[in-house]
Amino acid sequence: MDSIIIFGLCFAALVIIVASFWYLFQTVRIMWTFSSLLAIAAVIFSPLIHIVFYFIPKDGFDQYERSMFKKYFLSIAALGILGIIVSIVIPSIIGQDEAGEMTSEVDTSQPWDWDIRAENQEEVLALAAADPNDDKAERLHYEAIYQAHPDVDKVMESPEFDSWLQGKPAAEQDDISRILNEGTAAEVIYVFSTFKKDLKNYRDYEYQAKRDNAQALAQRDYQEKQSRELEAIKAHNQRSQQAQYQQSQQQLSTQTSLPAQGANTEGQLSYDEKLERERIKALISQPIRGSKGLTASQTEQLRALEQAPAPTVRRGYNERLEYEREKARIREPVKGSNGELTRAQRDALVALETGQPTSSR
């Protein structure tokens, strides 16, 4: 990554330097048309002469020439900014590389040696080889261990340490037992450092596993909840469709049962009376604006007309004439009805035909 950054900075510097020389050449060529001495001075003292020349009043300085000078100034500014960035970034990268090299030169074959604090060479030799007959060496031995791991007693009695030791191969268990009983301070410190490192890794793994398990359970609960909601919506839609189907079947059976209910009545009517009732049925069955099919009131009126008995007295000429006048009066358009029969008009026609008031009113 550091090499990529350095390569990018070098490439950018190369592009800006080439652009600067190109615009320098163009601006010097423009200044040559005004004064050759000024152009030579600009090459030597650039960009100060360029700035002075750009701002002094002059004739014949067009927009193209101004743009060349502006681009030259921008390239010089970009080069200065890039120089500042390079002076900060590259030394920091070099410093990191040197620090890494210094770190790599340190002997890390025995990292537990860093945990031992010895004040002189005598103590170092005492720690390197514990002698049970040397009180000072034994004291330094335990001091080094407790200095590196103050909780060594607690660790030794912990079930985690016992489980960790039992999980090792038999040969490695023997080595660890030998180190704990007869090993040097450095070896004992290394054993406990290794145990703590493995325990930390295990706990981190266990925590991550529990976290992944919790996320999986939450995802499963969410999916189950979504499935239950989807099933509930499907069941609701099915019940709604079934209810609509039953309602339509009931309405259809009601409409088809009207002729059967009035079959006996029609058998008692004369031809003229049947014709008259069919006309009234046609008037009553006229579609009402805003409704689909027959309304409840129309169905009830047709049912009343079908079930009405035949007149007990046949109409004579005068009665027939009066009947037609009354029917024409009932059918007179009502204001605001747009030519449609109102419910009251339909009830009146049924009452006129059957000779009795209807129950739908």
WODAFEN-V285378 format. One record per residue. N is the residue number from 1. SS is DSSP state (helix for helix, strand for strand, loop for the rest). PHI is phi in whole degrees, -180 to 180 (* if undefined). PSI is psi in radians with two decimals (NA if undefined). Layout:
N:SS:PHI:PSI ; N:SS:PHI:PSI
This chain:
1:loop:*:-0.70 ; 2:helix:-65:-0.68 ; 3:helix:-66:-0.60 ; 4:helix:-66:-0.72 ; 5:helix:-64:-0.77 ; 6:helix:-64:-0.73 ; 7:helix:-62:-0.74 ; 8:helix:-63:-0.74 ; 9:helix:-66:-0.72 ; 10:helix:-65:-0.71 ; 11:helix:-66:-0.73 ; 12:helix:-64:-0.70 ; 13:helix:-64:-0.69 ; 14:helix:-64:-0.76 ; 15:helix:-64:-0.76 ; 16:helix:-68:-0.67 ; 17:helix:-64:-0.78 ; 18:helix:-61:-0.75 ; 19:helix:-64:-0.66 ; 20:helix:-64:-0.78 ; 21:helix:-65:-0.62 ; 22:helix:-66:-0.83 ; 23:helix:-70:-0.52 ; 24:helix:-62:-0.78 ; 25:helix:-62:-0.72 ; 26:helix:-67:-0.74 ; 27:helix:-70:-0.66 ; 28:helix:-64:-0.66 ; 29:helix:-63:-0.67 ; 30:helix:-68:-0.74 ; 31:helix:-66:-0.49 ; 32:helix:-63:-0.57 ; 33:helix:-68:-0.42 ; 34:helix:-91:-0.77 ; 35:loop:-162:2.20 ; 36:helix:-70:-0.67 ; 37:helix:-63:-0.70 ; 38:helix:-65:-0.63 ; 39:helix:-67:-0.73 ; 40:helix:-65:-0.73 ; 41:helix:-64:-0.60 ; 42:helix:-66:-0.64 ; 43:helix:-65:-0.65 ; 44:helix:-79:-0.76 ; 45:helix:-110:0.42 ; 46:loop:-65:2.51 ; 47:loop:-99:0.24 ; 48:helix:-63:-0.79 ; 49:helix:-64:-0.63 ; 50:helix:-62:-0.74 ; 51:helix:-66:-0.78 ; 52:helix:-62:-0.79 ; 53:helix:-65:-0.63 ; 54:helix:-66:-0.63 ; 55:helix:-95:-0.20 ; 56:loop:-75:2.57 ; 57:loop:-67:2.39 ; 58:loop:-158:2.74 ; 59:loop:-101:2.65 ; 60:loop:75:0.40 ; 61:loop:-100:1.69 ; 62:loop:-85:-3.11 ; 63:helix:-69:-0.62 ; 64:helix:-63:-0.76 ; 65:helix:-66:-0.67 ; 66:helix:-62:-0.72 ; 67:helix:-65:-0.62 ; 68:helix:-62:-0.78 ; 69:helix:-65:-0.72 ; 70:helix:-63:-0.76 ; 71:helix:-65:-0.62 ; 72:helix:-66:-0.74 ; 73:helix:-63:-0.72 ; 74:helix:-64:-0.70 ; 75:helix:-65:-0.68 ; 76:helix:-64:-0.73 ; 77:helix:-65:-0.74 ; 78:helix:-63:-0.66 ; 79:helix:-65:-0.69 ; 80:helix:-66:-0.75 ; 81:helix:-63:-0.74 ; 82:helix:-64:-0.64 ; 83:helix:-62:-0.69 ; 84:helix:-64:-0.76 ; 85:helix:-63:-0.77 ; 86:helix:-63:-0.69 ; 87:helix:-67:-0.34 ; 88:helix:-96:-0.78 ; 89:helix:-75:-0.86 ; 90:helix:-64:-0.79 ; 91:helix:-60:-0.64 ; 92:helix:-66:-0.66 ; 93:helix:-67:-0.74 ; 94:helix:-64:-0.69 ; 95:helix:-63:-0.68 ; 96:helix:-66:-0.69 ; 97:helix:-65:-0.73 ; 98:helix:-64:-0.69 ; 99:helix:-64:-0.67 ; 100:helix:-66:-0.67 ; 101:helix:-66:-0.69 ; 102:helix:-64:-0.67 ; 103:helix:-67:-0.68 ; 104:helix:-69:-0.40 ; 105:helix:-77:-0.29 ; 106:loop:-74:2.40 ; 107:loop:-78:1.93 ; 108:loop:-107:0.33 ; 109:loop:-67:-0.43 ; 110:loop:-131:1.33 ; 111:helix:-63:-0.39 ; 112:helix:-70:-0.25 ; 113:helix:-63:-0.42 ; 114:helix:-70:-0.36 ; 115:helix:-84:-0.14 ; 116:loop:-93:2.24 ; 117:loop:-111:1.84 ; 118:loop:-116:2.40 ; 119:loop:-87:-0.38 ; 120:loop:-152:3.07 ; 121:helix:-65:-0.55 ; 122:helix:-63:-0.73 ; 123:helix:-69:-0.63 ; 124:helix:-61:-0.78 ; 125:helix:-66:-0.62 ; 126:helix:-66:-0.66 ; 127:helix:-73:-0.54 ; 128:helix:-68:-0.51 ; 129:loop:-144:1.81 ; 130:loop:-72:2.26 ; 131:loop:-114:1.99 ; 132:loop:-63:-0.35 ; 133:loop:-88:-0.13 ; 134:loop:-105:1.91 ; 135:helix:-63:-0.70 ; 136:helix:-66:-0.76 ; 137:helix:-63:-0.71 ; 138:helix:-65:-0.70 ; 139:helix:-64:-0.80 ; 140:helix:-64:-0.59 ; 141:helix:-59:-0.91 ; 142:helix:-73:-0.59 ; 143:helix:-63:-0.74 ; 144:helix:-63:-0.74 ; 145:helix:-64:-0.82 ; 146:helix:-71:-0.47 ; 147:helix:-68:-0.70 ; 148:helix:-77:-0.66 ; 149:loop:-135:1.54 ; 150:loop:-62:-0.40 ; 151:loop:-98:0.49 ; 152:helix:-62:-0.66 ; 153:helix:-64:-0.76 ; 154:helix:-65:-0.66 ; 155:helix:-66:-0.75 ; 156:helix:-62:-0.58 ; 157:helix:-90:-0.09 ; 158:loop:-77:2.54 ; 159:helix:-68:-0.44 ; 160:helix:-64:-0.73 ; 161:helix:-66:-0.69 ; 162:helix:-65:-0.72 ; 163:helix:-66:-0.68 ; 164:helix:-64:-0.72 ; 165:helix:-69:-0.70 ; 166:helix:-68:-0.43 ; 167:loop:-79:-0.12 ; 168:loop:-83:2.78 ; 169:loop:-63:2.81 ; 170:helix:-61:-0.75 ; 171:helix:-65:-0.70 ; 172:helix:-70:-0.60 ; 173:helix:-62:-0.72 ; 174:helix:-64:-0.70 ; 175:helix:-64:-0.75 ; 176:helix:-66:-0.74 ; 177:helix:-62:-0.72 ; 178:helix:-62:-0.73 ; 179:helix:-65:-0.73 ; 180:helix:-66:-0.52 ; 181:helix:-93:-0.69 ; 182:helix:-128:-0.05 ; 183:loop:-76:2.92 ; 184:loop:-74:2.96 ; 185:helix:-63:-0.69 ; 186:helix:-62:-0.72 ; 187:helix:-68:-0.72 ; 188:helix:-64:-0.76 ; 189:helix:-61:-0.70 ; 190:helix:-64:-0.69 ; 191:helix:-62:-0.84 ; 192:helix:-70:-0.60 ; 193:helix:-65:-0.72 ; 194:helix:-64:-0.72 ; 195:helix:-61:-0.80 ; 196:helix:-65:-0.66 ; 197:helix:-65:-0.79 ; 198:helix:-64:-0.69 ; 199:helix:-65:-0.71 ; 200:helix:-64:-0.77 ; 201:helix:-63:-0.70 ; 202:helix:-65:-0.74 ; 203:helix:-67:-0.67 ; 204:helix:-63:-0.72 ; 205:helix:-65:-0.74 ; 206:helix:-64:-0.71 ; 207:helix:-64:-0.75 ; 208:helix:-65:-0.67 ; 209:helix:-65:-0.75 ; 210:helix:-64:-0.68 ; 211:helix:-65:-0.77 ; 212:helix:-64:-0.68 ; 213:helix:-65:-0.72 ; 214:helix:-64:-0.72 ; 215:helix:-65:-0.69 ; 216:helix:-65:-0.72 ; 217:helix:-65:-0.72 ; 218:helix:-64:-0.72 ; 219:helix:-65:-0.69 ; 220:helix:-66:-0.74 ; 221:helix:-62:-0.69 ; 222:helix:-65:-0.76 ; 223:helix:-65:-0.70 ; 224:helix:-64:-0.70 ; 225:helix:-63:-0.74 ; 226:helix:-63:-0.68 ; 227:helix:-66:-0.74 ; 228:helix:-63:-0.75 ; 229:helix:-63:-0.70 ; 230:helix:-66:-0.72 ; 231:helix:-65:-0.68 ; 232:helix:-64:-0.70 ; 233:helix:-65:-0.74 ; 234:helix:-63:-0.76 ; 235:helix:-63:-0.70 ; 236:helix:-63:-0.74 ; 237:helix:-65:-0.69 ; 238:helix:-64:-0.73 ; 239:helix:-64:-0.69 ; 240:helix:-65:-0.75 ; 241:helix:-65:-0.68 ; 242:helix:-66:-0.70 ; 243:helix:-65:-0.72 ; 244:helix:-64:-0.68 ; 245:helix:-65:-0.78 ; 246:helix:-63:-0.69 ; 247:helix:-65:-0.74 ; 248:helix:-66:-0.66 ; 249:helix:-66:-0.66 ; 250:helix:-66:-0.72 ; 251:helix:-66:-0.68 ; 252:helix:-66:-0.70 ; 253:helix:-67:-0.59 ; 254:helix:-66:-0.73 ; 255:helix:-69:-0.65 ; 256:helix:-77:-0.34 ; 257:helix:-82:-0.19 ; 258:helix:-64:-0.79 ; 259:helix:-62:-0.65 ; 260:helix:-67:-0.61 ; 261:helix:-69:-0.55 ; 262:loop:-99:0.27 ; 263:helix:-67:-0.73 ; 264:helix:-66:-0.66 ; 265:helix:-67:-0.72 ; 266:helix:-65:-0.50 ; 267:helix:-68:-0.32 ; 268:helix:-96:-0.14 ; 269:loop:-88:2.65 ; 270:loop:-80:3.03 ; 271:helix:-63:-0.75 ; 272:helix:-66:-0.69 ; 273:helix:-68:-0.66 ; 274:helix:-63:-0.71 ; 275:helix:-65:-0.69 ; 276:helix:-67:-0.71 ; 277:helix:-67:-0.61 ; 278:helix:-65:-0.62 ; 279:helix:-66:-0.75 ; 280:helix:-66:-0.66 ; 281:helix:-60:-0.71 ; 282:helix:-65:-0.66 ; 283:helix:-66:-0.75 ; 284:helix:-68:-0.61 ; 285:loop:-82:0.04 ; 286:loop:-58:2.38 ; 287:loop:-61:2.42 ; 288:loop:-98:2.33 ; 289:loop:-61:2.30 ; 290:loop:92:-0.07 ; 291:loop:-115:2.65 ; 292:loop:-106:1.89 ; 293:loop:80:-2.80 ; 294:loop:-77:2.45 ; 295:loop:-82:3.03 ; 296:helix:-65:-0.68 ; 297:helix:-68:-0.67 ; 298:helix:-65:-0.75 ; 299:helix:-61:-0.74 ; 300:helix:-65:-0.69 ; 301:helix:-67:-0.71 ; 302:helix:-65:-0.69 ; 303:helix:-63:-0.74 ; 304:helix:-63:-0.64 ; 305:helix:-71:-0.64 ; 306:helix:-69:-0.68 ; 307:helix:-85:-0.13 ; 308:loop:-69:2.40 ; 309:loop:-73:2.88 ; 310:loop:-70:2.62 ; 311:loop:-59:2.42 ; 312:loop:-76:-0.44 ; 313:loop:-119:2.26 ; 314:loop:-73:2.50 ; 315:loop:-77:2.29 ; 316:loop:-86:-2.95 ; 317:helix:-65:-0.82 ; 318:helix:-66:-0.75 ; 319:helix:-64:-0.65 ; 320:helix:-66:-0.71 ; 321:helix:-66:-0.76 ; 322:helix:-64:-0.64 ; 323:helix:-63:-0.75 ; 324:helix:-67:-0.68 ; 325:helix:-63:-0.77 ; 326:helix:-66:-0.66 ; 327:helix:-66:-0.67 ; 328:helix:-67:-0.65 ; 329:helix:-66:-0.70 ; 330:helix:-65:-0.61 ; 331:loop:-83:0.01 ; 332:loop:-60:2.34 ; 333:loop:-59:2.41 ; 334:loop:-93:2.41 ; 335:loop:-61:2.26 ; 336:loop:90:-0.04 ; 337:loop:-93:-0.10 ; 338:loop:57:0.66 ; 339:loop:84:-0.12 ; 340:loop:-84:2.57 ; 341:loop:-72:2.35 ; 342:loop:-81:3.00 ; 343:helix:-65:-0.66 ; 344:helix:-64:-0.67 ; 345:helix:-67:-0.71 ; 346:helix:-65:-0.72 ; 347:helix:-62:-0.68 ; 348:helix:-67:-0.67 ; 349:helix:-65:-0.74 ; 350:helix:-64:-0.74 ; 351:helix:-65:-0.68 ; 352:helix:-64:-0.67 ; 353:helix:-76:-0.74 ; 354:helix:-88:-0.29 ; 355:loop:77:0.26 ; 356:loop:-149:2.58 ; 357:loop:-66:2.63 ; 358:loop:-90:2.72 ; 359:loop:-83:-0.10 ; 360:loop:-83:-0.13 ; 361:loop:-79:NA
